[in-house]
Amino acid sequence: MAGLLDGMEAFGLGEMSSEDIFTDPKAKEAALKAKTEVEKKFVEEDFLFEKTYECPVCNKSFKEHTLRTGKARLLKTDIDLRPTFEGIEPLKYDVVQCKECGFTALTRFFLPMTVAQRRSILEKVTPNFKKADLKKPDPEGDTYSFEDAVSRYKMALVNAIVKTAKASEKAYICLRGGWLCRSYAESMQEQATDEAKIKEIHELEDEFLKNAYEGFTAARQNESFPMCGMDESTLDYLLATLAVRLGQYAVASRLISTLLISPNCNSRTKDRARDLKDELLRLQKESKQ
């Protein structure tokens, strides 16, 4: 349908063809200013500061981009407990990496370090690690891209394997790595970018979460609580969500039932378990059709 001001190109005023006839110029200016303020509000660098660490492997000091405490506002939490924040993805900044020796870990597991673990890192990681050229600007810039962050999670997992970390540590890296991949895919979908790349990222998310499930299942049998900041009920709920995702419906059903009758499970986790039960029943019904 033609607009009332279509054809103004003939007068050299084609940009006016989309103008709203009755818009108050002051209101339009205010709306534009508000939009600009929102865009300024969520500049990623504003959420970050440079924190100095001392590497427990090579004893060198280095700086890392670190999220300011309390700066990001929580928007929602996914069914598998992935938190989503406004303006930034904190998961990108939860890995610490020494540019000198290559030691990389989640902030939760950066310390302590045993003598045997240090020796393993120096023997198996450091000789093959490509050290950053300190004369050049930081290639990662003022923020980490999702691609940078995924690589750092993979490096953290390699280090955890080399230092023979507990199953729970390796599982936790995989869990957060999977969450990060989900955020990465979501950001690409918002930009309507390469579908093949989005599929690849989702496949990596699946692989991360599959290993998280296997690792936490092993840790559940051999390690004590709290585990990676989680109590028994929280871990069982998380395992149930991962079991549902992986099609392990019998395992998920058993874990959910245990949570719902447990006197030690808080009401919030029980509410989540009920929602998960509804989702499980829906999926089971669909699988039988």
PyMOL commands that set and color helices and strands:
alter all, ss='L'
color gray80, all
select helices_A, chain A and resi 8-11+14-18+25-41+44-47+90-93+107-109+115-124+126-128+146-162+167-190+195-222+232-245+249-261+267-288
alter helices_A, ss='H'
color red, helices_A
select strands_A, chain A and resi 48-54+61-67+73-77+83-86+95-97+104-106
alter strands_A, ss='S'
color yellow, strands_A
deselect
rebuild
show_as cartoon
